[in-house]
Structures are given as structure tokens and as C-alpha cells.
Amino acid sequence: MPGLLVGGPNPGRQDGCAYPSALPPLAYSDLVCSYASNEIAINWQAPLVYLAAALEALQQQVAPAPPMRTQNSR
């Protein structure tokens, strides 16, 4: 599903799928059989949604400051 966060590299190979490497950063396979690295789960979505909501709330709180007036400006 586009826009959702997946589990990511998983060298544990709990699913029996062929992974390209035993090294964690390289052990990602974008295949249907690789549910260990492609699983979309609530425990990965919740922090992502929380972060997006927090960033939006912070963005709405910060309003651009009005331009400073000096004695020479009219």
C-alpha cells in the first residue's frame, strides 16, 4: 500500500523467503513471500502517524513574524 511504513530489513528470515544478504542493512526483499520485511503493522504506523500529526501541529503554531519596523521605514 502506498504511503504506509513497512518493517524494513530483517535478517532473521522467519518467513523462509530468499534474502539478498545476511547483513541487516542489505537484508530487504520486496517479494510477496517476504512478509518479515514487508509487513505493514500497527506498531510501525502509530509512531509515523504521531510524528506527522505533531509536525502539522507545530507548523500551525508557528506563524510568520510581522516585518520589523524601524525609524527609517514608512
Stockholm file with secondary structure:
# STOCKHOLM 1.0

chainA/1-74         MPGLLVGGPNPGRQDGCAYPSALPPLAYSDLVCSYASNEIAINWQAPLVYLAAALEALQQQVAPAPPMRTQNSR
#=GR chainA/1-74 SS CTTCCCCCCCTTCTTCCCCSCSSGGGCCCCSTTCHHHHCCCHHHHHHHHHHHHHHHHHHHHCCCCCCCCCTTCC
#=GC SS_cons        CTTCCCCCCCTTCTTCCCCSCSSGGGCCCCSTTCHHHHCCCHHHHHHHHHHHHHHHHHHHHCCCCCCCCCTTCC
//
